[in-house]
Structure formats: C-alpha cells, structure tokens
Amino acid sequence: MNNKMSTYRIIIMICGVLAILGFFFIPCYHNSLVSAAGLLGGLFGAEGAGTGLANVSAFKMITIAIKNASELRSIGMESAIHPIGTTILFGVPALLAVLLVILAIIGKKAGAIGGIVCSSGMLVCYFIQVLSIPSIMKTGGYKVSLLYYILFIFAILTLVMAILDLKSAGKRYEGNASGNLYNGKNYEDTVYEPSYDSYGHSYDRPRRKEGVIVGIKGEYKGATLPAADGVKITIGRSAKDCNLVLTNPAVSRVHCYVTYYADRDVYGVTDVSKFGVYDVQGKLIERDRMVYMGVGDEIHIGKSNNAFRLE
C-alpha cells in the first residue's frame, strides 16, 4: 500500500505534537485569585501564595499530586487528588499523543485505526478532567482554564483526520506488484498489475511501445485511441484542454489523465475531478495521485456512463 505521507496524517502529527506541548504548557485549571489560595497555600508552600500556580498544567498537576502526597494524606484529602489516579488521568493523554505521532508516521490502515483509538482516549481523559475537577482545587478557587479547550480541539481534529485517513486507506489499491522499485524508478503509488495477458505473455517482459485506450461504454463506445509511451492523455469536457472530449455534464472540465508507460506496460491514471473515476468494481481511485493500472483494467468516468478499457 502507498505509504506516502497524506495531508490527514500530517495534520494528525501536528496536532499530536501540539498536544504533547500542551501537556507542559497549556493550563488545565486557572485561578485569578491564587494569592488567596488558602488551603492550597499550605499544600504548595511559599509558591502557593504567589502567581506561579495561577495556571496549573497537566504536568504540574501530576507534580503536585506526587510531591504533596503525604500532606494530602495528613489532612484526609488524598481521595481528592490521588497521586496514582492523577498521574494516570493527566499523564495518559500525553502518552496517547506520543503514540498518535508514531502511528501517523507509520501510516497504513493500522495507523489510522490506532489514531482513532488514541484520539478517542484523549477526549475521554479531557472530559473526565473537566467534569471531575478535584474538590481541593475548587476550594482554592480554581476553575477549568479556557485555554484547556484547545486540547479538546486538537483531540477532535485528530479523531476526524484519523477517520478520514482510514476511509482513504480503504479506497487505496493494493494490486499484486512484487515491489516498489522497477528499473531504478520508485513506484510508490498503487499498482494494478495482472501477471499475464489473455495470450499468456508476461507483463514483466513488455513487447510493445504503445498502448491503446478502448471505449467500451458511452460516447466513445467501440472507438480506440493510441496511447504513446509517456504521453499524457487528458479526458474531460474541455475541448481546449482534453484529448478525449466528453459532453456529459457529470464529467468535469478536466476529469482525469491517462499515461502509458511502456517500460513496465502499465497505465498511470490520475483523477483530478469532482465526480471521481471508478474501476470495474465500482471503487473510487484515489484523487490527485497517480494510480498505476494494468492492461485490461477499466476506468469509468464519474456517473456519466462513459467507460474505457486500457489495452
């Protein structure tokens, strides 16, 4: 499968990195009257009476819980800010954000599924943090910081991007190519490559320098168009920009490009339309990226009832 970095994965990585930074710098809770913190002043020492704890980040919250565990137990408030529970609740989102970035780098379907799980877990933790602000924090005058909702936005955005990336991964072609390299060229995109044609000739040993595009449905049914090696053929409604001009309104002005590559006896098809290009099974090929298809494959131009076979 094509593992080229998609826009979805790039956004996921950016949000993941920002969520990691937010763990240290974005405040969970804010107190504009921290100088009158009262009970918190006893817990946090001299710092509690100053402005240093006006904003408490997730990292600071964990630090408070661990460093002041004995003080909390001595006054019976350990249940309000439990060291282990606080560490898990505020630390897990940061770990999930790290995992999110790693999965985005890995990509593929598993990476997209993992991204959905991680971003969902982050959202759950954020909701719990907001809904169950420790009573001792409320006593000290703390409220949920408005800046903290930025983390919600990051988590929601990564969840949406992961779902879109999974949906996109499901539409990518896998083909049966044995590798990504051929004659020194890097074919990172998907390849549809039957091993043999109807005459038993292996496609690994091309016997021609020119392909043929055959109309099998619609306005060009029965017509043939030579496809010279490396020459881009444009299909669409624009007579100025296209070699194969279609009149159906369900066809974009410039719908797709088809290029024959004699060195490998494959066709490169690039969909640039808003109506899509479908294969013989009715699956959309990926948009704005060249997809390699083998001899005998079909392309269906949107829902216009126009179709061509690549010979």
N, C-alpha and C positions, 0 to 999 in steps of 0.2 A: 504494500500500500504506500502511496505517496506520503512521505513524512516531512514535506516542505512546510515550514512554519506558516500557519494560516493567520489571518487577522484575528480570528477568535482567540487563538492560543496566545498571540502577542498581548491582547487586552487582558487575558487571564493572568499572564505573567506580571504585567504592570500592576494590576490590582493586588496580586499576591504579595509583591514586593512592598507596595504601599501599606498593606495590612500588617506586614511584619514591622515596618517602621512605626505604624500606628500603635503597636503593642507597647512601644517605649515612649512615644511622644504624644499620642492623642489621649486626652483625659477621659476616663470613664465617668468620674464624678468631679463636680466643681463646687467650691464653697467661696462665695464672695465675702463672707464674714468669718473667715478662718481664724482671725485674731481672737475671736471669742469662742474657740472650739470647745472649751470646757473639758469634757471627758477625754476628747481626743488629745488635748494638750498633755494629759498625764500619760497617755499611751505613747505618744510620739516624742516626748521630751521637749527640749527647747525649740525644736523645729515646728512643733505643733502650734506654737503661738505666732509663727511668722507667716510669710507668704509662700514658703516652699511647698506647703501642702494644699495650696489653694486649688491645684489641679492634680488629681490622682490618676495616673495611667494604670493600665493593667499590670505592667511590670512593677510599678510602685505598690500596687495593691498586694501583689504576691510578696514583695519585700516586707511590707507592713505585717502581713499575716505570719510570716516566718520569724522575723526579728522580735515581734512583740507577743509571741505565743504564750510565754509564761505570764506576762502581765494580763493578757486576756483571760487566762485560766484563773488567775488570782481574784478577779472580780466577777467570775462566773459568766464572762461574755465570749467564751471560746466558741459557743454554738453560733454566735452572730458572725464571727469572722474565723472560721475554722481553717487552720493552716493547710491541711491536705485538700479540703474541699475548695478553698480559694485558689490554691495553686492549680488544681485541675480545671476549675471553671474559667480562670483567666489565662491559663497557660495553653490549654488545648487549642484555642483559635489561632494562636501564633504558630504552633506546631503544624496545624492543618494548612496554614498559609504557606509554610515552607514546603510541605508536601505538594500543595497546589502548584507551586512554581516548578517543582521537579516533574510532576505529571504533565504539565504543559510543555516542558522541554521534550519529554518522551513522546508525547502525542499519541496518535493512533486511537482506536476505539476505546481501549482500556484506559488511556489517559483521560479521555473525555468523560467516561463513566466515573473515574476517580475524582475528576474535577467537580462533578455534580455532588458526589458524596461529601467531599471536603467543604465546598461552599455551603452545603446544607447544614453540615455540622457547625460551621462558623456562625451561621444565622441563629441556630438553636442556642448556642452559648451566649451570643449577644442578647437575645431576648431574655434569657434567664438572668443575665447580669442586670438588665434594666428593670425587670419585674421584681427582682428579689434583692434590691439594694440593702445591704446589711443594716440592721436596726441601729447599730452603734454609729454608722455613718450618718444616718438620718438624725440621730441625737446631736451629732456635731454640726448639723446644719448643711450637710452635703446633699446635692441633687445631681441627677444624671446630666452630664455635660451635653450641650447641643452639638459640640464638635464630635461627640462619640457616634452620632448618627452617620458620620462619614464612613465609618466602618461598616454600617449596615448597607450603605450604597455600594461599597466595594464588594461585599459578600453577594448582594443581589445581582450585581453586574457580572460577577464571575459565574454565578449559577446560570444566568441567561446565556452567557457566552459558551459555557460548557455544554448546555443543552443544544445550542446551535452547532457547536463543533461535533457533537455526537451525531446530530442529524446529517451534517455534511459528510461525516465519515461513513455513514451508512449508504451514501449515494456514490462514493468513490468506487472506481472499478479496480478490481484486483487482477484480473486476467490470469494467464498462466506463463508469464515470462519467467525465465530461469534466473535472471539477474538484472541489475540496473545499468551495467556497462556493456556497450557494444561498439567494437571498433574504436575505442578511445572516447566515445561520446557518452555523456551521462544522461540516461533516460530516466529522470526521477519521476515523471508522471506515469499514470497507469497505462498499461499496455494490454490491448486486446489482441492476442496473437495466436490464432489457431496453428497447430503444429504442421498440418498438411492441407493442401487444397484438394478439390474434388478429383484431381488427376494423380494424386499421390506424391506431388512434388513438395519437397520440404521448403518451408519459408526461410529456413536458415541459409539456403543457397539460392538467392534470387536469380531469376532467369530473364528479367526484363528491366527496361529503363523507364517505363511509363505505365501509369495506372489508368484506370477507367472508372468514371462515375456514371452509373446507370440509373435513370429514372424509373422507379417501379410503381409509383403512385402519384396522382395529381397532374399538374400542368406539363411535366416533362416525362410522363409515363412512356416507356419504350425508347426514349432518346438516350444517347451516350455522349459523354464529354471526355476527351483525353485529359489525363492529369500528368503533366510533365514533372519530372523529378525536381523537387524543391520549389515548385511554382505554386504560390498561394491562390486558391480559387475561392472567391467570395460569393456567398449565397444571401440573397435578400431582395427587398422591393426596389431599392435604388438602382435605376438604370445607369446612373453615373458611376456608382461605386462597386457594382456587382457584376460578376461574370455570368452567374445564373440568376436571372431576374424572375421573381415570383410576384403575382399580383394580389394574392390573398391578404386581406387586412390583418390576419393572425400571424403574419410574417413581419419581422422588424425590418427597418430600412436597411441595416446591415445585420444579418442574422447570425451567420457563422462563417468560419474559414476552414477550408479543407486543403491539406497539403500532402502530396505523396512523397515518400522517402524510399528511393529505390535501393539504397544500401541495406535496408532492413525489410523492404517490401511491406511497409506499414503506412497507414494514413494518420496524420495528425489533425484532429478536429478540435476547433476552439469555438465554443458558444459565447457570443457577445450580445445576445438578445435578451429581451424581457419576457419572451414567450417560451424559451427553452428549446433544447434539442434532446430528443429521446432515442434510445436504442430500440432494437426489435422487441425487447421485453417490456417496453414502456417505462424504463427507468431514465430519469434525467441524467445527462452527463454533467460534470462539474462545470460551472460557469467561469469564464475569464481565465481558464487554464487549459493548455493543450492536453488532450486525451488521445493516446495512441490506440488506433483500432486496426484490426487485421482485415485481410482480404475476405470478402464475403459478409462482413458486418453491414448493418443498415443504420442510416440516420433518418429520423423523422423530424421534420421542421415544425416545431410547435404543435398546434392542433389544427394545422392548415390542410391536412390530408395530402401533403407533399412529402414524398419519401424517396431516398436514393440508396442504392447498394454500392459499396466500394469494391470494385473488381480489380 
